[in-house]
């Protein structure tokens, strides 16, 4: 670093992006399981680090088809995975500790103000033109047939073809901050985790419904 002004060195450090392994271990401390995801790549003629030609969801899916079993909170295992593949995006399975409401930004951003007015607080992330509301999971209610036939249930592959409100619950997942998007930006927290319990999903759903098309 000889000959490089201190101010420039400080500026560079200030613009470093958060390390994914740091975020993964923080999620594990909360009891949030994670597993490695594919990441965007700019070389080799492919948009995704996976070996699928024409990947339909580049950089936004688990690396392993066994992701449901693979996801863990074991810090030693997580550390090994991300040391081996530091560019891997972060996949968080839903329906275990939390569910996620996934809405277009045009609906989600105005809903934040309504949540503040109603004193409903919870972590919210931004993934491009989608906003992700993290809520307490409903788990597996006794009336499972009624709950899981809900028209909002979806896995990530269906989001683009069915715009509007999507509910990530059991057997689904989300791309978590600070994962890298195919456009080079990152998934980021709008309202970061603050240690408070996750909000009731039905309370958040009521607020979101006012901003989402039926």
C-alpha positions in Angstrom: 0.0 0.0 0.0 3.1 2.3 -0.2 2.3 5.5 -2.1 -1.5 5.1 -1.7 -2.9 8.1 0.3 -4.6 7.1 3.5 -7.8 8.8 2.6 -8.1 6.6 -0.5 -7.4 3.5 1.5 -10.1 4.4 4.0 -12.6 5.2 1.2 -12.0 1.8 -0.3 -12.6 0.1 3.0 -15.8 2.1 3.5 -17.2 0.8 0.2 -16.5 -2.8 0.8 -19.6 -5.0 0.5 -20.6 -7.1 3.5 -19.1 -10.5 3.5 -21.6 -13.3 2.9 -20.0 -15.6 5.5 -20.5 -12.9 8.2 -24.2 -12.7 7.4 -24.6 -16.5 7.2 -23.1 -16.9 10.7 -25.3 -14.1 12.1 -28.4 -15.8 10.7 -27.3 -19.1 12.3 -27.1 -17.3 15.7 -30.8 -16.5 15.2 -31.6 -20.1 14.4 -32.1 -19.4 10.8 -30.8 -22.3 8.7 -29.0 -21.5 5.4 -27.4 -23.2 2.5 -25.2 -22.1 -0.4 -26.9 -20.7 -3.5 -25.6 -20.1 -7.1 -24.2 -16.7 -7.8 -24.1 -14.6 -11.0 -21.0 -14.8 -13.2 -19.9 -12.4 -15.8 -17.6 -14.7 -17.8 -17.8 -17.9 -19.7 -21.0 -16.9 -21.6 -23.3 -18.0 -18.7 -25.2 -15.7 -16.3 -25.2 -18.3 -13.4 -22.5 -20.3 -11.6 -24.5 -23.5 -11.9 -23.9 -26.0 -14.7 -27.4 -25.5 -16.3 -27.3 -24.0 -19.8 -29.9 -21.2 -20.0 -30.5 -21.2 -16.2 -34.0 -19.7 -15.7 -33.2 -18.1 -12.4 -29.5 -17.1 -12.5 -27.8 -16.6 -9.2 -31.1 -17.0 -7.3 -31.4 -20.7 -6.5 -29.8 -23.3 -4.2 -26.7 -25.1 -5.5 -28.0 -28.5 -4.4 -31.3 -30.1 -5.2 -31.2 -31.4 -1.6 -31.2 -27.9 -0.2 -34.1 -28.8 2.2 -31.9 -31.3 4.0 -28.6 -29.4 3.5 -29.7 -26.2 5.1 -28.2 -25.9 8.6 -27.3 -23.6 11.5 -24.0 -25.4 12.2 -21.4 -22.6 12.2 -18.5 -25.0 11.4 -20.3 -26.4 8.4 -21.4 -23.0 7.2 -17.9 -21.6 7.6 -16.5 -24.4 5.6 -19.0 -24.0 2.8 -18.4 -20.2 2.4 -14.7 -20.5 2.8 -14.7 -23.0 -0.1 -17.1 -20.8 -2.1 -17.1 -17.2 -0.8 -19.2 -15.9 -3.7 -22.0 -18.3 -3.0 -25.3 -16.5 -2.5 -27.3 -17.2 0.7 -30.5 -19.3 0.6 -32.8 -19.2 3.6 -35.5 -21.9 3.7 -38.9 -20.6 4.8 -41.6 -22.3 6.9 -39.2 -23.2 9.7 -38.5 -20.2 11.8 -40.1 -17.6 9.6 -42.3 -17.1 6.5 -41.8 -14.3 3.9 -44.3 -12.2 2.1 -42.9 -11.3 -1.2 -44.5 -8.3 -3.0 -43.7 -5.9 -5.8 -41.8 -2.8 -4.6 -44.7 -0.6 -5.9 -46.9 -2.3 -3.2 -44.3 -3.1 -0.5 -42.7 0.3 -0.1 -46.0 2.2 0.6 -47.0 -0.7 2.9 -44.0 0.1 5.1 -45.5 3.4 6.1 -48.8 1.7 7.0 -46.9 -0.8 9.2 -45.1 2.0 11.0 -48.4 3.7 11.7 -49.9 0.5 13.0 -46.8 -0.1 15.2 -46.0 -3.4 13.4 -42.3 -3.9 13.1 -40.2 -6.6 11.5 -37.3 -7.1 9.2 -37.9 -6.1 5.5 -35.5 -6.7 2.6 -35.3 -5.5 -0.9 -34.5 -7.8 -3.8 -34.5 -5.7 -6.9 -38.2 -4.8 -7.7 -39.5 -7.1 -4.9 -39.8 -6.4 -1.2 -39.6 -9.2 1.3 -41.4 -9.0 4.6 -40.1 -11.5 7.2 -42.8 -12.8 9.6 -43.3 -15.5 12.2 -44.0 -18.9 10.5 -47.4 -20.5 10.8 -45.6 -23.9 11.0 -48.0 -26.8 10.3 -51.5 -26.0 11.6 -53.9 -28.8 12.5 -56.1 -27.9 9.6 -53.2 -28.4 7.2 -55.3 -29.0 4.0 -57.0 -25.7 4.3 -53.8 -23.7 5.2 -51.5 -25.2 2.5 -54.1 -24.9 -0.3 -54.0 -21.2 0.2 -53.7 -19.5 -3.2 -50.8 -17.4 -1.9 -48.5 -20.4 -1.5 -45.7 -20.3 -4.0 -42.1 -21.4 -4.6 -39.7 -18.9 -6.1 -39.9 -20.3 -9.6 -43.5 -19.0 -10.0 -43.0 -15.4 -8.9 -42.4 -13.8 -12.2 -45.4 -15.5 -13.9 -47.8 -14.7 -11.0 -47.1 -11.0 -10.0 -48.5 -9.7 -6.8 -48.4 -11.0 -3.3 -46.6 -14.3 -2.8 -46.2 -16.2 0.5 -43.0 -18.2 1.0 -43.7 -20.9 3.6 -43.0 -24.6 3.8 -40.8 -26.0 1.1 -39.9 -22.6 -0.3 -36.9 -20.3 0.2 -35.7 -16.7 -0.3 -32.4 -15.1 -1.4 -31.1 -13.3 1.6 -29.0 -10.2 2.1 -26.2 -9.6 1.1 -26.6 -12.0 -1.9 -25.6 -10.7 -5.3 -28.2 -10.2 -7.9 -27.6 -10.9 -11.6 -27.7 -7.1 -12.3 -24.7 -6.7 -9.9 -26.7 -5.1 -7.1 -27.2 -6.9 -3.8 -30.2 -8.0 -1.9 -30.3 -5.6 1.1 -32.1 -4.9 4.3 -34.5 -2.0 4.3 -35.5 -2.7 7.9 -32.7 -4.7 9.4 -33.0 -7.4 12.1 -33.2 -5.8 15.5 -33.7 -8.7 17.9 -37.4 -8.3 18.4 -39.8 -11.2 17.8 -41.0 -11.5 14.2 -44.5 -10.1 13.6 -47.7 -12.1 13.3 -48.1 -13.1 9.6 -51.8 -12.5 9.6 -51.4 -9.0 11.0 -48.8 -8.1 8.3 -51.0 -9.8 5.6 -53.9 -7.6 6.6 -51.8 -4.5 6.0 -50.3 -5.7 2.8 -53.7 -6.7 1.3 -54.6 -3.0 1.2 -51.8 -2.4 -1.3 -52.0 -5.6 -3.4 -54.3 -6.5 -6.2 -56.9 -9.1 -5.4 
